[in-house]
Amino acid sequence: MFLRRYQRTKQGKTHTYFALVESVRTAAGPRQRTVAHLGELNHDQERQWQRTVVFHNRQGDPQQLRLFPDDEHVPLPDDPDVVRVRLGHVGWANARRFGDVWLARWLWQYIGLDNIIGRHVPHGKESVPPADIVAIEVINRLCQPCSEFALAEHWYQDTALEDLLGVPDAAVTKDRLYRTLDQLLKAQDKIEGDLKERLGTLFQLDYDLLLYDLTSTYFEGLAEENDLAERGYSRDHRSDCQQVIVALVLSREGFPLAHRTWAGNTQDLQTVKTIVTDIEARFGKSNRVWVMDRGMISKDSLAFLGGSGRRYLLSTRRNVLAKFQSSLKTRRGWQHLPDNPEVEVKLLKRGKIHYLLARSKPRRAKERAIRRRQRRPFAKALKKLQDRVAKGRLKKRDKILEAIGRLKERYPKAHAFATICVGAKPVSLTYTWNVAKFKEALVRDGGYLLRSNQAGWSAQQFWETYTQLTVVERAFRVLKSELLLRPIWHQYSGRTQAHIFVCVLAYTLWKSLDHLAKRAGLLTLIHKPDLQRRNATAKPRPMSPQVILRELATIQIGDIHLNTTTEQTLVLRRVARPEGEPKRILEALGLKLPERVSPDRLL
């Protein structure tokens, strides 16, 4: 490493700056990389490096350099206020991750969570403000999620959060993290209420349309003392584990309004009345539309959502499509969507209820492919079973019925089109294919049926409003894959709920960053080798928060050690200079990293 001198002229004055540079080997050959800018060599108590520094070159000749030139007299090299530094003794130590945690903390303050958490999780007798501990947990969940134990033992000391928050590493313990989780959970409703107002102001959200859906997440371990841990339908395909149900209410833009945690055996239908009543009690009965998936439909839920002036849009269950078979067969009344030519829709009205029939070509192809993959092997297996019975290899009727049951379980999409009969005397097996039923299924392939009590929507508005539910699906993917909502290791219900709340707060930061990146037009660059592999057809896509955080994580903060001629060490805590992709990201977001976050010191 070595020091490099830079000069800039501002308003007729020449200013001299220094940067710490290292030589690195790259595929293109040796290159020099700026590790950190020295910036202003400034200190509140030590005037020795406040104005002037004299660097000694390799020949030992002193060279006086004024880092902060002004109109004052330039001191001579033997001035006691001049620090002489040996250029051959420069070091970089105590490096920590800076860029990603700095951006996460900036988002935390930008949204106002520092004030909101500080207001509702007040600072009592604790030596560390609970709001700072919550910030540490949420930032960890956003940048590099891990357990509370790993956070306290390893992660925190590897980041620059101690520099940014002023919370010493020794104060971040798993017991303090757990106690703060308990305090945070008690203030959940108040925090969500204030956050709703703040997000609405920042991003112009109106909450006139609310998206509601459920997911499940499973436990590692038995969770015997957890009241919420139950077995139920697992969206994660982990029926071997106990689980909890997580409900999420989002705005149309994808910002969270509220969430709830239920026992793992809770049915979707049981949550509708509870969540809608809760939202109305907390935020009032405004003129809003509830959008939900087909799992929320029943006579009771429809009666509830249709009363008290509520409006809804729901996807009906697949079996209801059979009642609209004639409308699906006819070619009249269908129209293609301008932005989605592979989907055609038709508006219908029966009584006071408005329906939208939709047919998707990609969905139709997918459903037929699934049925085809099951129908052909099912026909072969059925013929083989018939031959076994005919040859007397399978004589008992009960055994034949068991074999048929196994086939139906193995081929659920195909057995409905075959009528199977098992004769008693003599034992025989015959089957026939229901061709008419198969043709009716072909007509329904790729079909959706949506219902709503909201009048005045065009077919396009109807469809686009329903497709907003993909926002919730994406939110669940982010929570599970990037923020590691699953699996849950906490063995107590309160800690489980607090863990989910921290994940939702981290998702709020994630969504805010996603919104800011799209508003800034930040795109992912496509490198030439990638472009060649894709036959030059790929287009730049919006850069995801995950990529942004991963790129900024390469920016470090560290100590620059400068050895003086008086055998002292000048320690300058500096942030490495962003280059390449991190620099482009920060410029697009309109953000500027600080050169330093703590004062310099002399050892």
VOGU-3710 file (C-alpha; in Angstrom, 3 decimals, decimal comma):
1> mflrryqrtk> 0,000/0,000/0,000  1,084/3,583/-0,552  -0,257/7,118/-0,383  -1,209/8,994/-3,514  -1,503/12,731/-3,741  -4,440/14,482/-5,455  -4,861/18,187/-6,158  -8,034/20,086/-6,886  -8,569/23,764/-7,549  -11,624/25,341/-5,991
11> qgkthtyfal> -12,375/29,034/-6,273  -8,805/29,794/-7,309  -7,209/27,833/-4,438  -5,324/24,567/-4,813  -6,283/21,901/-2,301  -4,193/18,763/-1,744  -5,732/15,459/-0,702  -4,399/11,942/-0,143  -5,757/8,456/-0,736  -4,575/5,030/0,355
21> vesvrtaagp> -3,874/2,938/-2,759  -2,970/-0,716/-3,145  -1,705/-2,720/-6,113  -3,875/-5,694/-7,050  -3,590/-8,402/-9,672  -6,465/-8,733/-12,099  -7,172/-10,744/-15,239  -6,142/-7,673/-17,246  -2,860/-7,320/-15,358  -1,679/-5,318/-12,328
31> rqrtvahlge> -3,998/-2,505/-11,351  -4,096/0,101/-8,601  -7,188/0,340/-6,422  -8,074/3,175/-4,099  -8,786/1,631/-0,709  -9,775/4,788/1,128  -9,524/8,565/0,961  -7,763/10,231/3,854  -10,108/13,145/3,484  -9,621/15,816/6,065
41> lnhdqerqwq> -6,931/14,956/8,570  -8,901/16,605/11,295  -9,102/15,973/15,045  -10,820/17,883/17,781  -7,984/17,683/20,306  -4,790/17,182/18,266  -3,652/20,233/16,284  -0,531/18,336/15,150  -2,339/17,081/12,025  -5,138/19,643/11,835
51> rtvvfhnrqg> -3,340/21,977/9,418  -0,175/20,541/7,909  1,560/17,179/7,479  5,118/16,629/6,235  5,609/13,302/4,453  9,076/11,756/4,208  9,764/10,025/0,913  11,940/6,984/0,446  15,109/9,085/0,185  14,403/10,630/3,549
61> dpqqlrlfpd> 13,859/14,107/2,124  11,030/15,905/3,856  8,234/17,191/1,642  5,803/19,623/3,181  2,208/19,252/2,027  -0,664/21,446/3,217  -3,842/19,400/3,414  -6,045/22,345/4,357  -4,547/25,425/2,701  -5,880/28,746/3,866
71> dehvplpddp> -4,632/32,303/4,197  -2,604/31,609/7,322  1,190/31,400/7,435  2,563/28,037/6,275  4,589/26,505/9,146  8,145/25,416/8,537  9,200/21,766/8,606  10,586/22,147/12,111  7,341/23,602/13,397  6,055/21,571/16,409
81> dvvrvrlghv> 2,622/21,531/14,805  3,934/19,543/11,852  3,600/15,749/11,867  6,202/13,819/9,851  4,962/10,511/8,449  7,050/7,669/7,029  5,630/6,893/3,610  7,056/3,376/3,685  5,035/2,414/6,763  1,352/2,502/5,835
91> gwanarrfgd> -1,138/-0,107/7,001  -4,854/-1,000/6,712  -6,399/-2,764/9,710  -9,688/-3,453/11,553  -11,648/-3,603/8,287  -15,394/-4,160/8,582  -18,403/-4,339/6,256  -19,770/-0,871/5,780  -21,729/-0,208/2,595  -24,726/-2,507/3,063
101> vwlarwlwqy> -25,280/-1,789/6,781  -24,837/1,946/6,173  -27,537/1,854/3,477  -29,827/-0,220/5,732  -29,422/2,282/8,559  -30,074/5,139/6,127  -33,315/3,420/5,097  -34,176/2,899/8,773  -33,879/6,644/9,389  -35,435/7,621/6,051
111> igldniigrh> -38,612/5,701/6,874  -38,552/7,113/10,397  -38,386/3,780/12,185  -35,773/5,162/14,592  -38,333/7,644/15,925  -41,295/5,256/15,732  -39,525/2,448/17,614  -38,034/4,895/20,090  -41,489/6,273/20,822  -43,258/2,948/21,365
121> vphgkesvpp> -40,370/0,912/22,826  -39,163/3,532/25,325  -35,701/3,673/26,857  -35,936/2,646/30,517  -33,039/1,628/32,722  -31,238/-0,130/29,884  -27,700/1,005/29,130  -28,444/0,665/25,399  -31,604/2,172/23,843  -33,988/-0,620/22,765
131> adivaievin> -34,531/1,198/19,459  -30,848/0,644/18,593  -31,115/-3,065/19,408  -34,214/-3,390/17,214  -32,342/-1,565/14,443  -29,472/-4,052/14,752  -31,848/-7,028/14,466  -33,747/-5,607/11,480  -30,566/-4,543/9,657  -29,114/-8,007/10,203
141> rlcqpcsefa> -32,282/-9,572/8,811  -32,005/-7,365/5,705  -28,264/-7,670/5,022  -27,186/-11,117/6,220  -29,900/-12,870/8,263  -28,797/-15,211/11,010  -29,845/-16,306/14,498  -29,628/-14,018/17,525  -26,741/-16,098/18,840  -24,757/-15,791/15,597
151> laehwyqdta> -25,579/-12,080/15,425  -24,167/-11,437/18,901  -21,160/-13,742/18,573  -19,959/-13,051/15,040  -21,978/-10,852/12,716  -22,136/-7,602/14,661  -18,387/-7,393/15,232  -17,762/-7,930/11,505  -19,825/-4,884/10,501  -19,533/-1,149/10,961
161> ledllgvpda> -22,712/-0,874/13,046  -20,617/-0,175/16,132  -19,207/2,881/14,309  -22,650/3,933/13,054  -24,762/3,336/16,169  -22,181/3,713/18,909  -23,332/0,483/20,557  -20,196/-1,414/21,736  -19,781/-4,997/20,632  -19,789/-6,246/24,235
171> avtkdrlyrt> -23,280/-4,774/24,759  -24,845/-6,838/21,964  -25,676/-10,147/23,640  -28,283/-12,755/22,799  -30,058/-12,145/26,138  -30,411/-8,440/25,365  -31,649/-9,270/21,869  -34,293/-11,638/23,279  -35,462/-9,127/25,907  -35,834/-6,466/23,250
181> ldqllkaqdk> -37,873/-8,847/21,090  -40,330/-9,211/23,973  -40,654/-5,418/24,279  -41,064/-4,979/20,533  -43,962/-7,421/20,297  -46,015/-5,483/22,861  -45,917/-2,376/20,665  -46,733/-4,084/17,351  -50,109/-2,430/16,671  -48,875/1,061/17,559
191> iegdlkerlg> -45,757/0,670/15,432  -47,763/-0,567/12,437  -50,177/2,342/12,835  -47,438/4,981/12,781  -45,595/3,193/10,007  -48,722/3,196/7,868  -48,960/6,998/8,124  -45,240/7,491/7,459  -45,150/5,216/4,412  -48,306/6,811/3,061
201> tlfqldydll> -46,658/10,234/3,236  -43,297/9,137/1,811  -44,578/7,079/-1,123  -48,060/8,579/-1,662  -49,953/5,425/-0,684  -53,745/5,625/-0,456  -54,650/2,129/0,871  -57,865/2,106/-1,168  -57,095/-1,450/-2,210  -55,753/-4,049/0,219
211> lydltstyfe> -54,185/-7,378/-0,731  -54,578/-10,229/1,727  -53,054/-13,685/1,685  -51,617/-16,364/3,962  -48,565/-18,550/4,030  -47,042/-21,064/6,406  -43,560/-21,403/7,806  -42,170/-24,340/9,713  -40,180/-24,952/12,888  -36,884/-26,696/13,408
221> glaeendlae> -37,221/-28,840/16,505  -40,223/-30,135/18,390  -41,434/-26,722/19,659  -43,325/-28,541/22,410  -43,779/-25,387/24,528  -44,957/-23,239/21,631  -48,726/-22,720/21,617  -48,712/-21,747/17,939  -46,804/-24,786/16,663  -49,295/-27,146/15,015
231> rgysrdhrsd> -49,430/-29,404/11,998  -51,458/-28,304/9,007  -51,354/-27,737/5,262  -47,744/-26,744/4,527  -47,035/-24,317/1,678  -43,347/-25,221/2,133  -44,029/-28,933/1,539  -42,766/-29,736/5,029  -45,636/-31,754/6,419  -43,128/-33,453/8,709
241> cqqvivalvl> -42,679/-30,241/10,728  -44,938/-28,194/12,929  -45,724/-24,752/11,588  -47,389/-21,364/12,055  -49,615/-19,400/9,697  -48,530/-15,874/8,706  -51,127/-13,440/7,348  -50,023/-10,341/5,464  -52,032/-7,279/4,426  -50,335/-5,114/1,795
251> sregfplahr> -51,116/-1,999/-0,176  -51,361/-2,288/-3,956  -47,708/-1,148/-4,177  -46,595/-3,956/-1,870  -45,959/-2,017/1,349  -47,079/-3,871/4,492  -50,012/-2,478/6,427  -50,393/-5,216/9,038  -49,626/-8,855/9,720  -50,823/-11,567/12,069
261> twagntqdlq> -49,499/-14,917/13,262  -51,834/-17,866/13,893  -51,491/-21,473/14,935  -50,300/-23,836/12,220  -53,647/-25,649/11,871  -55,692/-22,469/11,239  -57,854/-22,664/8,125  -57,786/-19,809/5,617  -61,515/-19,195/5,971  -61,226/-18,709/9,733
271> tvktivtdie> -58,948/-15,692/9,283  -61,043/-13,535/6,958  -63,506/-12,105/9,456  -60,785/-11,651/12,093  -58,333/-9,754/9,889  -60,946/-7,548/8,188  -62,558/-6,621/11,516  -59,149/-5,905/13,016  -58,093/-3,617/10,137  -61,397/-1,740/10,274
281> arfgksnrvw> -61,088/-1,268/14,050  -57,530/0,054/13,774  -57,703/2,095/10,566  -61,403/2,790/10,128  -64,032/1,620/7,627  -62,812/3,508/4,604  -63,914/2,963/1,025  -61,506/0,109/0,255  -61,528/-3,071/-1,840  -60,294/-6,366/-0,399
291> vmdrgmiskd> -58,526/-8,662/-2,863  -58,133/-12,312/-1,820  -57,453/-15,689/-3,383  -59,824/-18,641/-3,776  -58,947/-20,130/-0,399  -60,973/-17,394/1,317  -64,303/-18,246/-0,339  -67,263/-19,722/1,535  -70,884/-18,737/2,026  -70,103/-17,176/5,380
301> slaflggsgr> -67,091/-15,209/4,132  -69,003/-13,928/1,099  -71,899/-12,833/3,313  -69,487/-11,075/5,658  -67,496/-9,334/2,914  -70,669/-8,316/1,108  -72,159/-6,640/4,190  -71,617/-3,244/5,836  -70,696/-1,605/2,548  -67,546/-3,667/2,097
311> ryllstrrnv> -66,199/-4,371/-1,378  -64,224/-7,358/-2,467  -62,636/-9,162/-5,388  -62,132/-12,904/-5,037  -61,016/-15,774/-7,199  -63,570/-18,572/-7,131  -62,777/-22,242/-6,667  -62,100/-24,369/-9,727  -65,346/-26,357/-9,477  -67,430/-23,182/-9,934
321> lakfqsslkt> -66,158/-22,910/-13,529  -68,455/-25,795/-14,446  -71,474/-23,489/-13,931  -70,062/-21,210/-16,670  -69,382/-24,000/-19,159  -71,671/-22,532/-21,799  -69,997/-19,105/-21,536  -66,597/-20,747/-21,933  -67,678/-22,605/-25,091  -69,054/-19,620/-26,958
331> rrgwqhlpdn> -66,710/-17,331/-28,864  -68,808/-14,206/-28,413  -67,933/-11,485/-25,907  -64,250/-12,296/-25,426  -61,636/-9,555/-25,626  -57,843/-9,577/-25,452  -56,017/-7,473/-22,910  -53,812/-4,768/-24,472  -50,808/-5,475/-22,243  -51,294/-9,238/-22,164
341> pevevkllkr> -52,340/-10,674/-25,548  -52,155/-14,250/-24,225  -55,108/-13,648/-21,894  -58,689/-13,121/-23,061  -61,495/-12,052/-20,749  -65,265/-11,719/-20,665  -67,439/-9,682/-18,283  -70,615/-11,266/-16,902  -73,238/-10,211/-14,368  -75,601/-12,414/-12,405
351> gkihyllars> -77,792/-10,550/-9,994  -75,731/-7,970/-8,107  -72,490/-9,903/-8,545  -70,020/-9,114/-11,318  -67,930/-11,950/-12,774  -64,904/-12,014/-15,005  -64,156/-15,113/-17,041  -60,534/-15,299/-18,111  -58,583/-17,736/-20,256  -54,808/-17,813/-20,224
361> kprrakerai> -52,934/-19,611/-23,010  -49,813/-20,321/-20,903  -51,984/-21,616/-18,069  -53,960/-23,797/-20,486  -50,771/-25,327/-21,882  -49,474/-25,992/-18,375  -52,673/-27,689/-17,159  -52,914/-29,881/-20,244  -49,275/-30,893/-19,958  -49,808/-31,887/-16,318
371> rrrqrrpfak> -52,868/-33,951/-17,195  -51,091/-35,545/-20,162  -48,156/-36,606/-17,999  -50,589/-38,384/-15,677  -53,203/-39,678/-18,115  -50,857/-41,795/-20,240  -49,091/-43,664/-17,409  -52,451/-44,035/-15,640  -53,917/-45,752/-18,724  -50,908/-48,110/-18,923
381> alkklqdrva> -51,060/-48,899/-15,201  -54,819/-49,562/-15,427  -54,352/-51,904/-18,395  -51,585/-53,739/-16,536  -53,807/-54,153/-13,471  -56,633/-55,469/-15,661  -54,292/-58,070/-17,158  -53,172/-59,215/-13,706  -56,779/-59,731/-12,639  -57,660/-61,524/-15,894
391> kgrlkkrdki> -54,708/-63,934/-15,502  -55,666/-64,748/-11,937  -52,611/-63,158/-10,328  -54,860/-60,894/-8,253  -57,895/-62,820/-7,003  -59,129/-61,025/-3,893  -61,507/-58,139/-4,467  -60,137/-56,139/-1,510  -56,621/-56,338/-2,930  -57,865/-55,112/-6,293
401> leaigrlker> -59,601/-52,140/-4,663  -56,410/-51,309/-2,745  -54,430/-51,336/-6,004  -56,995/-49,028/-7,621  -56,767/-46,684/-4,633  -52,992/-46,500/-4,991  -53,367/-45,625/-8,680  -55,852/-42,871/-7,910  -53,515/-41,443/-5,302  -50,619/-41,531/-7,747
411> ypkahafati> -52,536/-39,996/-10,675  -55,000/-37,466/-9,173  -55,391/-35,464/-12,400  -56,337/-38,459/-14,544  -58,457/-40,933/-12,586  -61,572/-38,741/-12,712  -61,964/-39,504/-16,442  -62,156/-43,287/-15,988  -65,055/-45,301/-14,598  -63,678/-48,481/-12,982
421> cvgakpvslt> -65,827/-51,480/-12,061  -64,701/-54,519/-10,050  -66,857/-57,629/-10,431  -67,315/-60,077/-7,536  -68,225/-63,442/-9,172  -66,109/-64,067/-11,064  -63,537/-61,439/-9,977  -62,979/-59,060/-12,862  -61,927/-55,500/-13,591  -63,343/-53,309/-16,354
431> ytwnvakfke> -63,030/-49,612/-17,076  -64,355/-47,068/-19,552  -63,183/-43,583/-20,457  -65,594/-40,696/-19,965  -64,902/-38,785/-23,188  -67,589/-36,123/-22,619  -66,177/-35,265/-19,205  -62,688/-35,079/-20,678  -63,831/-32,630/-23,389  -65,510/-30,436/-20,782
441> alvrdggyll> -62,261/-30,341/-18,825  -60,420/-29,271/-21,980  -62,793/-26,306/-22,302  -62,068/-25,214/-18,718  -58,292/-25,514/-19,047  -56,549/-22,210/-18,401  -59,740/-20,672/-17,074  -60,198/-18,319/-14,130  -63,411/-17,044/-12,634  -63,295/-13,863/-10,563
451> rsnqagwsaq> -66,224/-12,370/-8,659  -66,737/-8,969/-7,101  -69,475/-6,707/-5,776  -67,662/-3,660/-7,170  -69,495/-2,127/-10,124  -68,051/-0,001/-12,877  -64,849/-1,903/-13,589  -63,838/-2,622/-17,139  -62,589/-6,094/-17,987  -58,997/-4,844/-17,932
461> qfwetytqlt> -59,404/-3,143/-14,534  -61,030/-6,295/-13,171  -58,137/-8,506/-14,303  -55,325/-6,118/-13,345  -56,761/-5,649/-9,869  -56,786/-9,395/-9,288  -53,239/-9,840/-10,596  -52,091/-7,476/-7,832  -52,081/-10,592/-5,639  -48,754/-11,480/-7,233
471> vverafrvlk> -47,367/-8,655/-5,086  -48,225/-10,668/-1,963  -46,732/-13,836/-3,433  -43,507/-11,969/-4,127  -43,499/-10,562/-0,594  -43,722/-14,091/0,818  -40,870/-15,224/-1,448  -38,687/-12,359/-0,226  -39,565/-13,061/3,402  -38,737/-16,754/3,093
481> selllrpiwh> -35,791/-16,750/0,688  -33,939/-13,456/1,214  -34,910/-12,498/4,767  -34,940/-16,125/5,990  -38,290/-16,114/7,738  -38,009/-19,898/7,638  -37,209/-22,068/9,417  -38,155/-20,754/12,857  -35,875/-21,807/15,689  -37,693/-20,038/18,552
491> qysgrtqahi> -39,449/-22,417/20,907  -41,842/-19,908/22,527  -44,890/-18,345/20,889  -44,015/-14,755/21,844  -40,508/-15,033/20,426  -41,935/-16,605/17,276  -44,295/-13,665/16,766  -41,488/-11,181/17,429  -39,224/-12,965/14,933  -41,916/-12,645/12,261
501> fvcvlaytlw> -42,421/-8,971/13,153  -38,683/-8,299/12,694  -38,863/-10,001/9,293  -41,824/-7,808/8,289  -39,930/-4,665/9,357  -36,940/-5,844/7,308  -39,286/-6,376/4,366  -40,461/-2,778/4,798  -36,848/-1,641/4,317  -36,474/-4,048/1,390
511> ksldhlakra> -39,606/-2,735/-0,309  -38,593/0,884/0,279  -35,223/0,245/-1,342  -36,936/-1,533/-4,230  -39,242/1,455/-4,733  -36,367/3,972/-4,612  -34,267/1,910/-7,044  -37,111/1,721/-9,569  -37,822/5,420/-9,198  -34,142/6,115/-9,895
521> glltlihkpd> -34,217/3,862/-12,958  -31,463/1,636/-11,568  -30,892/-1,303/-13,934  -28,726/-4,409/-13,737  -25,902/-4,241/-16,256  -25,474/-7,192/-18,611  -21,854/-8,156/-19,233  -20,737/-9,029/-22,755  -20,120/-12,763/-22,060  -23,635/-13,050/-20,617
531> lqrrnatakp> -25,045/-11,200/-23,617  -23,337/-13,606/-26,028  -24,702/-16,635/-24,191  -28,196/-15,191/-24,429  -27,867/-14,466/-28,175  -28,004/-10,718/-27,569  -31,730/-10,843/-26,703  -31,507/-10,054/-22,979  -32,573/-6,637/-21,757  -31,435/-4,884/-18,579
541> rpmspqvilr> -33,801/-5,525/-15,683  -34,501/-3,391/-12,619  -31,843/-4,018/-10,021  -33,196/-5,877/-7,012  -32,481/-4,827/-3,421  -30,625/-8,113/-2,947  -28,133/-7,180/-5,689  -27,784/-3,624/-4,368  -26,963/-4,818/-0,864  -24,580/-7,477/-2,141
551> elatiqigdi> -22,650/-4,926/-4,206  -22,467/-2,355/-1,409  -21,297/-5,020/1,062  -17,925/-4,893/-0,701  -17,341/-1,370/0,645  -15,403/-1,488/3,896  -14,381/0,825/6,686  -10,960/0,409/8,229  -8,053/1,999/10,066  -5,233/3,587/8,076
561> hlnttteqtl> -2,062/3,358/10,197  0,538/6,065/9,503  3,825/5,739/11,391  5,424/9,061/12,345  9,092/9,909/12,785  8,430/10,218/16,519  7,540/6,495/16,632  3,857/7,174/17,052  1,034/5,846/14,937  -1,593/8,104/13,437
571> vlrrvarpeg> -4,829/6,081/13,067  -7,350/7,379/10,564  -10,722/5,576/10,516  -11,859/5,878/6,896  -14,493/4,467/4,551  -13,155/2,831/1,396  -13,891/4,638/-1,813  -16,692/3,027/-3,857  -15,759/2,119/-7,400  -17,424/0,403/-10,322
581> epkrilealg> -20,879/-0,972/-9,647  -21,184/0,247/-6,013  -20,323/3,760/-7,158  -22,940/3,624/-9,934  -25,578/2,399/-7,488  -24,918/5,181/-4,988  -24,927/7,851/-7,686  -28,219/6,560/-9,090  -29,812/6,628/-5,622  -28,409/10,099/-4,980
591> lklpervspd> -26,488/8,940/-1,902  -22,967/9,805/-0,801  -20,968/7,751/1,643  -19,286/9,623/4,489  -15,504/9,616/4,472  -15,445/8,761/8,154  -17,877/8,197/11,007  -15,514/8,409/14,002  -12,639/10,740/15,012  -9,006/10,031/14,247
601> rll> -6,650/9,107/17,053  -2,952/8,919/17,921  -1,476/5,758/19,418
//
